[in-house]
């Protein structure tokens, strides 16, 4: 099949992936021993991952922790992206 165009939805305008991102945050936070609520997610929406972690855990968290958390969350997010989402 030849494609004439590809549409990239980079900011959630065409497909609402908020629930999948929340589930990813919740899953990885729990694996690190932290509870991440929907209210926190809604409040943090649009922030960069390191800023969310600093907001959750304080400014003095090690860079290595941020990197490990973000890598695991990226993998989780890709897994959750296969779940149904709504337009």
N, C-alpha and C positions, 0 to 999 in steps of 0.2 A: 504494500500500500504506500503510495506517495502522499506525503503531507505538504500542504501549501502554507500552513501556518501552525504555530504552537503558541498557546496562551500560558503564561506563567502568572500564577496568583501568589505574589510575594508578600502581600500584606493582609490577606484574609478578606478582601473585598468580594471576590467571586464565591468563595467557599468559606464558611465559618468553621475554622479549625480550633477555636478557643477551648472547647471541651477536651480535645485531644492533647493540647498543650498543658492544660490543667492536670489531666491524668498523668502526664509525663512528670510534671513537677512534683505531684503528690507521691508517685511511685519512687522517684529517686530520693526525695527528701526523707521518706520513710526508711529507705535502705541505709541512710546515713544517721537514722535515729531522730529525725525531726518530723513534726507534724506540720503539714502545709495545707491550710484551709482554702476553700473557695473564696472566702472573703479576702484573704491575703492575695490570692491570685488576681482577683478583680482589682484590688488596689495597686498591685505591681504591674498590671498589664501595660505593655509598651516600654517597660524598662529593660535595660541590658541585663543579662544573666549575672555578671559580677556585682552589679549594683543591687540586684534583688538579694543575692546572698549576703552582701554587707548589711543590708537592711534587716535581714533575718537574724544574722549571727554577729553583727558588729564589724567595725572597720578593721579590726586587727586579725582577721582570718588570713591564714597563709595563702599565698598565690598558688601553691601546689594543691591545696584543697579546692580552690576555685576551679583550677584546670581539670582536676579529676572529676569533680561534680559536673562540670559543664560537658565533659566528654561523655560521661554516662548518661546525662540528660539528653544529649544529642542522639545517642543510640536509642534510648527509650522513645524519644519523640518520633524517630523514624518508624519504630515498631507501632506506635499508636497512630501514626498517619495512615495506616492501613485500615483503621476502624472507620465505620460509617460517619460521615459528617453532613451537615445541612447547608444548603445554599443560602 
